[in-house]
Amino acid sequence: MLFEHLRVKNLQLENRIVVPPMCTYQAIDGVVNQFHHIHYGAMALGKPGFIIIEATGVTPEGRISDHDLGLYNEQQAQSFKELVTQLRTFAVPLAIQLNHAGRKSGTNDSVKYAPSSIRFDETMRTPNTLTQEQIKEIVAAFAQSAQYADEAGFDALEIHAAHGYLIHQFLSPITNHRTDEYGGTYRYRLRFLREVIAAVKSVWPKEKALLLRISADDYHADGNGLAEYVEMMKAIAKEIDILDVSTGGLLPIQPHVYPGYQLNYASVLKNTTQLPVIAAGLLHEYDLAQYALESGQTDLVAMGRAMLSNPHLPITLARKSGQRLLQQIPYNKGV
Ligand SMILES: Cc1cc2nc3c(=O)[nH]c(=O)nc-3n(C[C@H](O)[C@H](O)[C@H](O)COP(=O)(O)O)c2cc1C
């Protein structure tokens, strides 16, 4: 099952292993450099089914740090085009994750923005409340980055609505205290995400897959949990092609972590939205990944930290299961 094909829209995935987005903090001025070519090249050589490039800022102050990738100017756009062209050699479908960090931005820009003026913790600056005009500018920035991503040749695009960044800040009642049409009940708190999706879709080709990453639990009684996310995702399921399910990050809370700890969230959202899902969270052992897929709880399995530790992990797992991933002629000698 782990090495079964999956087709979703334009994506022809050779196996079910996804390299999830993982920030590497190696960029200068948001531009792709040699590090990214080698890093993602190594991952692609390992033959996962799908690679999602790390969180990439849609504006300078929307980056998580000054060393994040960005996709808001021509120089960055050109550097992404070169990366995609090079990675094409390995024939692994590629997505990019677009993000605005909101109150969790750690860049040197003087002002931070969020739905409401509530800081993450005492180490972070208190953000300014976004005006409606500024909200429109950020929505437009997502569309501009999506256009650059399409021109760069990406097969798919992931909107980052997880881990406590700006879109997540709008979704949660803990961080969104607005009294205008962007705040209130969940239907109003969804408005910003809906606007981002609509703006992205106005430029993103219909035939290319659109992914959404969410945190399906705020791990706080005053926030959203799985039940709230089921309602919110049912309301927008028609707008997206794959749901990438994570949890947490809104508050400085560390959940209890164990192999498969987020699997149930993916499973419930798969059943209630009927969307293909990606599950993440310590799913890198062959038997557990295989179980998650065979029991129908998820369609795809992210292997993040395990791919950092061994970028050839898919080849390693295939060998363990007596299979051989094709197109890896030089590495087959290592069996
Ligand atoms: C170094 C590092 C950077 C990460 N950066 C991102 C990111 O840019 N975007 C994102 O959605 N998640 C990010 N994550 C979360 C991973 O995508 C993944 O969900 C998490 O590591 C759990 O999967 P794993 O147990 O297979 O590592 C990051 C995780 C790590 C370890």
The ligand as an ORCA input file, in Angstrom:
! r2SCAN-3c Opt
* xyz 0 1
  C      12.516     21.396     11.082
  C      11.031     21.426     10.865
  C      10.478     22.444     10.104
  C       9.095     22.461      9.856
  N       8.569     23.425      9.051
  C       7.255     23.364      8.677
  C       6.746     24.222      7.672
  O       7.457     25.006      7.048
  N       5.417     24.129      7.400
  C       4.604     23.209      8.007
  O       3.409     23.169      7.721
  N       5.091     22.355      8.937
  C       6.388     22.385      9.248
  N       6.893     21.447     10.114
  C       6.033     20.335     10.581
  C       6.227     19.114      9.641
  O       5.733     19.391      8.347
  C       5.510     17.851     10.170
  O       4.144     18.068     10.231
  C       6.020     17.461     11.562
  O       7.438     17.424     11.589
  C       5.460     16.093     11.990
  O       5.819     15.087     11.078
  P       7.066     14.076     11.390
  O       6.791     13.426     12.690
  O       7.047     13.112     10.220
  O       8.317     14.904     11.428
  C       8.268     21.447     10.401
  C       8.854     20.442     11.182
  C      10.214     20.405     11.392
  C      10.794     19.277     12.192
*
